[in-house]
Amino acid sequence: MAKKNINSFKKKRKKRKGKSTFGILFKCTLIAACTFFAVVAAFKITQTFQELFGPRDIEDSKVQYYIDIADEVSKDKVQVNWKELLAVETVLNDGDFSEIKKNESLKIAEKFIERTSEGVSPYKIKKLSAVLDEIKMNSDQKSEVDKNMKDLETVYLGNKRLDSSDHRIAFINQMEEGAIENYKEYGILPSISISQAILESGWGSSKLSKESNNMFGIKADKRWTGTKVSMPTGEYYNTKIVANFRSYSSVNDSIKDYGKFLTENSRYRKNGLFDSRFYMSQAQALEDAGYSTKQNEKGEYVYADMLIDLIRNYNLQLIDSKAAKM
């Protein structure tokens, strides 16, 4: 069947006079639908903590809640520290989370962000002390916030507690300084650098990372003039191949070359890696640019989701917030 000529279709519509019953009904339906969704959106934004999470364990739920709130205001701006937000709201509400409203939490979270004309981003994170002064907390309340921050020091998503004795936290601490330096030089978020290192090296346990200090699984293409090593690797869902990978003299050399590699490969810039200071956007840009071909059993690309899960589970976004204050 031949395709309709779109210009011809438009001309025919212009010849019609008056409004059809169908057109009026369609317009009314559209207005009603828009009104309904606006009401739904307004309800969600004004829902209380209890309404959002129901009877679930409040300790687990509040961590999830404040991670979500911090991420919502941070999108395409700069990362807010969810622990600081939780510490502040705990004091403001005397530890009672049941009646905390989402829109009020968002307003407090927004106080942590301010515009700036300096640095790599048009936004920056305020110091916690500046926010406390802005909302007019007294000295006793400020002390309570400090105490809450100490209590939250080892808390992670799911309300689990991990300290420096855990091998995963030790690995994150090992990567942090180099990841922050890469952010300053290239604009790649520390959370992205560290989550990629975790994923590509298996928390530093892979043969490639142990023997060649290659923490990011970067292959040795024709542009690479340094030492290389051949290793088996996975592609797509369950395809196995042998490929050449770059070899480094130290982990720090690997981190530096990773930043340079992403910057010099135009496909990462084309896919928006350097256009955002929000970890979800950078994770998606890496997937879109083809850093990894990892797929699930349905053939769906999952690399961005894997990075995001690691970032949220291990508070890597808090390192983004820390770097934004420097």
Beta strands, then each sheet from edge to edge (+ up, - down):
strand 1: 113-115
strand 2: 123-125
strand 3: 155-156
strand 4: 160-161
strand 5: 228-235
strand 6: 239-246
sheet 1: 1+ 2-
sheet 2: 3+ 4-
sheet 3: 5+ 6-
end
